[in-house]
Amino acid sequence: MNRRYRKTIIAGNWKMNMTATEARGLFDELKPMISKAKWCEVVLCVPFVDIPLMRRLLKDSRVTVGAQNMHHEPSGAYTGEVSAAMLKDLGVKYVILGHSERRAYCGETDSLVNKKVLLALQTGLRPIVCVGESLEQREKNLTLDYVALQVKSALAGVPVEKLRQIVFAYEPIWAIGTGRTATAEQAAEVNTAIRTIIRKMYGARAARSITIQYGGSMNAKNAEELLAQFDVDGGLIGGAALKASEFAAIIQAANQ
Ligand code: PEP
């Protein structure tokens, strides 16, 4: 973390978990634990149908609500989809884009992710752009090349004045939901490489102010070491965000 130049952001990704009833229960548990989040921003990226409820419940807190996806077109005949404008209208601040599960199960490509990034920025939403390599790519020593491609592609057409709205999340696919976390050194290496790419594209000032998270089996035990890395500015947290005490412990690690 480097609090001088950029925000530390702890974001929970509930994925397809939590009915509205369950969400209320988790909120009741979390509420007394998260009020002390001073130094970091906390975001809950919840299923679309939980957004109105969570916005209401979190109205007087410092915790903001995010979504997990949006469509790449502004509106139109796309049955079952949700637009950026709809999210904005509900008071959503962040939207996860290009999560590896969407890339794998919904065929999302780098160019589609780029379209979504541009539309999110235009609509006033802050994209949390996920990038990360497969185990095979890591074993073939392709991690940095692959992540560089994803980052450059996501940023195509993004002007420097909008760059600060973007958050990157380095999420090695082999670490997501597996309990196998990247070491602090591995996370730091890739996060630093991402910042270097951004420096080359946009200059040093822009690069130092962008938040780059780590995600992939982050939990109460490993959060402190991961967040101690200079270029790891927070976490995108799946499984551990569904347990109040685990999530609160990660926030606490970010608050130190
Ligand atoms: C994620 O879904 O973005 C994630 C990091 O999941 P988990 O923390 O469960 O690995």
Residues whose N, C-alpha, C, O or C-beta is under 5 A from the ligand:
A	BS01	PEP	N13 A175 I176 G177 T178 G215 G216 S217 M218 L236 I237 G238 G239 A240
